[in-house]
Amino acid sequence: METQTQSNWVIDVAHSEIQFKVRHMVISTVTGYFRKFEGGFQMHGEDFSTARIWFKADVNSVDTNSEQRDGHLKSADFFDAENHPELSFQSTAVRHTEGHNYEVSGNLTLRGVSKEVVLHVEQNGTLVDPWGMTRSGYHITGSINRKDYGLAWSAVTEAGGLVVSDDVKLYINAELTKA
């Protein structure tokens, strides 16, 4: 029986981004980023369905292009960055769905609360760059209910809609290098 080698992959932060989108006042969408993060995965051979995936983001690096809003997001009304400076994800299962697509289940920990989430992963391909590094790209999407994690601040507009939607869309573009 042939033993498959384990490969380790590390996120290239210069070519990756963690983004979230949330409806604002029912009529528009606010986009935010976490500017400081790290992550990676280990897998057996070239089989992504064996991957153990993790990432961490520095909550204090939140950037929505508004210092005032970023300050509010870091406060106890939302992320409570003083007491919970990091959000993290650890996969529990990877399931191949079709083609280059996978569902990754795992625990997202935010504000001290861990909940299982399912992320949809599209593997964009693997190549060797001009400097001899093996790289692989992924587009990852998902959504969470912010209130499940204690991000409960809310207000209602004059028309009765929420100022900030409970549903938060996640978009991660990740380029990883083989260690």
C-alpha positions in Angstrom: 0.0 0.0 0.0 1.4 3.4 -1.0 1.6 6.0 1.6 0.4 9.5 0.5 2.6 12.3 1.6 1.1 15.2 3.6 1.4 18.6 2.1 1.2 21.9 4.0 -0.1 25.1 2.4 0.1 28.6 3.8 -2.0 31.6 2.8 -0.2 34.3 0.8 -1.7 37.4 2.5 -0.4 39.7 -0.2 -2.6 37.9 -2.8 -5.6 37.1 -0.6 -8.5 38.9 1.1 -11.2 38.2 3.7 -14.3 40.3 2.9 -17.8 40.5 4.4 -20.9 42.3 3.1 -23.9 43.3 5.1 -27.1 45.1 4.1 -27.3 48.7 5.4 -30.7 50.3 5.9 -32.3 47.8 3.6 -31.3 49.8 0.5 -27.5 49.3 0.2 -24.6 47.0 1.1 -21.5 47.8 3.2 -18.3 45.9 2.4 -15.7 45.3 5.0 -12.3 43.6 5.1 -10.0 42.1 7.7 -6.6 43.4 6.7 -4.5 41.2 9.1 -5.0 37.4 8.9 -3.2 34.1 8.5 -4.2 30.6 7.5 -3.5 27.4 5.7 -4.3 23.8 5.4 -2.8 20.3 5.4 -3.9 17.5 3.1 -2.8 14.1 2.0 -1.4 14.0 -1.5 -3.4 16.1 -3.9 -6.8 15.3 -2.5 -8.4 18.5 -1.2 -11.2 16.5 0.4 -8.6 15.4 3.1 -7.7 19.0 3.9 -7.7 20.3 7.5 -8.2 24.1 7.1 -7.7 26.9 9.5 -7.6 30.7 9.5 -7.4 33.6 12.0 -8.2 37.2 11.5 -7.3 40.2 13.7 -10.6 41.9 14.6 -8.8 45.2 15.1 -7.8 45.2 11.5 -11.5 45.5 10.3 -11.7 48.1 7.5 -15.0 49.3 6.1 -13.6 52.6 4.6 -15.0 54.5 7.6 -13.0 55.1 10.8 -16.1 55.9 12.7 -17.9 52.7 11.6 -14.7 50.6 12.1 -14.5 52.0 15.7 -18.2 51.0 16.3 -17.5 47.5 14.9 -14.6 47.1 17.3 -16.7 48.2 20.3 -18.7 45.9 22.6 -21.8 46.6 20.4 -20.2 44.3 17.7 -16.8 42.5 17.8 -15.8 43.6 21.3 -12.2 43.6 20.1 -10.8 44.5 23.5 -12.0 41.2 24.9 -12.1 39.1 21.7 -9.3 40.3 19.4 -9.4 37.4 17.0 -11.8 35.4 15.0 -10.9 31.9 13.8 -12.1 29.0 11.7 -11.1 25.3 12.0 -12.5 22.8 9.5 -14.2 19.6 10.7 -15.0 18.1 7.3 -14.5 18.7 3.6 -16.9 17.2 1.0 -16.4 17.2 -2.7 -19.6 18.3 -4.4 -18.8 18.4 -8.1 -16.0 19.5 -10.5 -13.7 21.8 -8.5 -16.3 22.6 -5.8 -16.3 21.6 -2.2 -18.3 22.2 1.0 -16.2 22.8 4.0 -17.8 22.5 7.4 -16.1 23.9 10.5 -16.3 25.9 13.6 -16.2 29.7 13.3 -15.3 31.4 16.6 -16.2 35.0 16.9 -16.6 37.1 20.0 -15.9 33.9 22.1 -18.8 32.0 20.5 -18.1 28.9 18.3 -20.7 27.9 15.8 -20.6 25.4 12.9 -20.7 27.0 9.5 -20.6 25.6 5.9 -18.4 27.4 3.4 -18.6 26.8 -0.3 -15.2 26.5 -1.9 -14.3 26.7 -5.6 -10.7 25.5 -6.3 -9.4 27.7 -9.1 -6.4 25.7 -9.9 -2.8 24.9 -9.0 0.4 26.0 -10.8 4.1 26.6 -10.4 5.0 30.3 -10.5 8.1 31.7 -12.3 10.0 31.5 -9.0 9.3 27.7 -8.5 6.6 28.1 -5.9 3.6 25.8 -6.2 0.4 28.0 -5.7 -3.2 27.2 -5.5 -6.2 29.5 -5.6 -9.6 29.3 -3.9 -12.8 31.4 -3.9 -14.8 30.8 -0.7 -18.3 32.0 0.1 -20.7 31.6 3.0 -23.0 33.5 5.3 -23.6 33.8 9.0 -26.2 35.3 11.3 -24.3 38.0 13.2 -26.6 37.7 16.2 -25.6 34.0 16.6 -22.2 35.4 17.7 -23.4 38.1 20.0 -23.1 40.9 17.5 -26.6 42.1 18.5 -26.6 45.9 18.2 -29.5 46.9 16.1 -31.7 49.9 15.2 -34.7 50.2 13.1 -35.2 52.7 10.2 -38.3 55.0 10.0 -39.8 52.5 7.5 -39.3 49.6 9.9 -36.3 48.0 8.3 -33.1 47.1 10.2 -30.2 49.5 10.0 -27.8 46.5 9.9 -29.0 43.2 8.5 -28.6 40.1 10.6 -27.3 38.1 7.6 -23.6 38.6 6.8 -22.1 37.4 3.5 -18.6 36.1 3.6 -16.2 36.2 0.6 -12.7 35.0 0.8 -10.2 34.9 -2.1 -7.2 32.9 -1.0 -4.0 32.1 -2.8 -1.8 29.6 -1.0 1.7 28.4 -1.4 2.9 24.9 -0.8 5.4 24.8 2.0 
